[in-house]
Amino acid sequence: VAVFESVQSAWSGSDAKGVGASFDKDAKVSLALDDKGSYSRDQAIARLKKYFESNPTSSLKVQKDGYDGGNNPSAIYDYKYRDADGKDQEAKLVVSLVKKGDRWVVRSISVMR
């Protein structure tokens, strides 16, 4: 699913709009970053922009690709970032997709510390 590569590339560059390009314009996306919530596409992009400003990505590597996920594929990444205090941190990033019509879109993104 090309969406995983698009999200990985955008997240690696701390690019909120790039990540948001994989959101459905008419559906909510669930984000679990510093806090949790369900957002419209524009709200989610704004939330990610704010998140990346204080938590820029250092590296992102695939731990488990999501291609064997059937109707609800998920990918897990080893995620390194710099926090607001300038300290290097490590977490897992989980990206889950859902099919909308004939295309896959992001259903949820979670940072698991």
N, C-alpha and C positions, 0 to 999 in steps of 0.2 A: 504494500500500500504506500504510494508515493507521499501521502500525508505525513507519515512518520519522518521521512527524510526532510521534508519542508520544515516541519516543526523543529527537528534537531538542528538544522542549519540556522534557522532564525534564533532559536534559544541560545545556541553557541555564540551568536553575535549580540545577545541581549536586545534583540529586535522585536519589540512588542507588536508592531504592525505586521511584521512577517509571520509571527505566531498567529495573530488574529486572522490572517488570510485563510487559515484552515478552520475557522469557526463558521457555523451556519448563520447567515444574516437574520434569520427569523426564529432562531431557537436560543435558549439559555445555555450557557456553558458554566460548568462547575469548576471553581478554582479553589485550591487549598494551598495557599502560599504562607504568609505570616498569619493569615486568618482564613476563614472559609466563607464561601458565598456562591450564589448563583447569579450570573450576570448576562445582560444582553451583550451582543458582539462589541459594540462601542464601549460599554462600561468595562468589559473584560480587557480590552486593549488598553484603556486608561489605567486600569488596575495593574496590568503587567508593566506598563511604562514606569509607573511609580515604584513597583517592586524592583525592576532592573536598575533604576537609579541608585538604590541603596544596596543592591545585591548583584553586581555585575558578574556574569558567568566567566569563570576561569577555564573550565573544560567540561565537556559532555561526551561520554562514551557509552555506546550501547552495551547493556548487560544482557537484555533479553529483547529480541525484536518481537514485534506483535503479529507476525504473519500467520501464526497458527491459532489465532484467537477466534476463528469462526465468525459469528455475528457481532461479537463485541471485542475486537482485538485491542490489546494493550501492549505498550512497550515500556521497558524499564531501563533507565539510564543511570550511570554513576555520574553524579553532578557535583562539580566543585565551583564555588563562588566566593567572592569577597564580601563580607558583611559590612554593615554601616560603620563598624569600628575599624575597618581595614584588615580584619583577621580572615585568614583562609578557613573555609568551612567545607564540609562534605555532607552530601545527602543523596537520597534516591529521588529521581524524577519519574513519575508514572504518568503516561499519556494514554488515554482511552478514547477510542473512536466509536462512532455509530454511523450507520448508513442512512443517508437522506436522499431519497430518489436513487439516482445512479452514481452518487459520489459519497466518499467517506469524509466525515467532518469530525473535529475534536468534540468530544462529549465532556471530558474532564481532564484537568491537569492537577497533579498533587505533588508537592515537595514534602518528602518524608525524612525528617531529621532524626 
